[in-house]
């Protein structure tokens, strides 16, 4: 009985021991597995952390690049005072640069004489053959020129377009006081431009428009301009084709003008009817001192009207009526007018 109990105890003890060993083995196995699992999990966590760190680094890098791009854009969009500005071309007060550019644009050869003398007080460029385009180029630097006071452009074949360019220039230039545009074939177009200029210019004192193919229509533009302008003192309209209608167009301006001191209408076609109307305007003028009416064709009626004007005018000092086909009867009326007039000093 005791042995059986002892045997049972041994058997039970062995069984217990085996169970313990299995349990320990299982426990050890579980511990190993748990360690491996913890190790794997640890490595996974570390790997996840490293991936997160890499992602964070990439995100930070992307944010920095984005900020750099935004800064670059903002710098492009906004100027600062520290940025260097484009250098402007130096201003040329002489006008040589703009003259050369104008010649290049208009495809004309620059006038070397003009380049050498554009700072003189008097510029004479007679017979240079500038033509319309050359005159346009010349007018460009003259707009701002402050040196030239007397300008002579006689016989340059500038025609109406060139005359218009000079006229536009004189609307801005306030220094030129004497201008000679004689023998340039300005025609009615040029006369219209000159008339427009005279309504605005207040500095021109001497104007020579002799030999420019001006006709009666030209005086339709010049007449009102002479009524408006009170600064022009000397006007030469000789050697044109002014006729009887011109006498009518100039009658009122001649009577109302308060600036002219000398007027030349020599070598035109003002006949008896036109001469009568012109003489009527002369009688009312109280400023004109010198008048040249030679080589027209006043005839008897024109001479009679002129004699009557001399009785009324007490300002005129010099009068030229030579070569006007005045007959003896007309000369007598002219002499009667001179007898009354006390201011005439020179008669031709």
Number of C-alpha atoms within 10 A of each C-alpha: 6 7 8 9 11 12 12 12 13 13 12 13 14 12 12 14 14 12 13 14 13 13 14 14 12 14 14 13 13 14 13 12 13 14 13 12 13 13 12 12 13 13 12 12 13 12 12 12 12 12 12 12 12 12 12 12 12 12 12 12 12 12 12 12 12 12 12 12 12 12 12 11 11 11 11 10 8 7 10 8 6 6 7 8 7 6 6 6 6 6 9 9 13 17 18 15 13 18 22 20 14 21 20 13 10 13 12 17 13 18 17 9 12 16 16 10 14 20 16 13 14 16 19 15 18 17 13 15 16 23 18 20 19 23 24 25 28 25 23 21 20 23 18 16 19 17 17 19 17 18 18 16 22 23 21 22 24 27 21 22 19 26 28 25 22 26 23 19 20 25 18 14 20 17 20 21 18 19 21 21 24 24 23 27 25 27 20 22 18 26 27 23 21 26 22 19 22 25 17 14 19 18 17 23 19 19 19 20 25 25 23 26 21 26 19 22 18 21 24 19 19 24 20 19 21 25 19 17 22 18 18 23 18 19 19 19 23 24 21 22 18 26 22 19 22 26 27 24 22 23 24 21 22 26 20 18 25 20 19 23 19 19 19 21 22 25 22 24 24 28 21 23 18 24 30 26 22 28 25 21 22 28 23 19 24 20 21 24 18 19 20 21 23 20 20 22 23 30 22 22 20 25 30 25 25 27 25 22 24 26 17 17 22 20 19 24 17 17 17 17 20 17 16 22 18 20 13 12 14 20 17 16 19 23 17 15 22 19 13 15 20 15 15 18 9 11 13 11
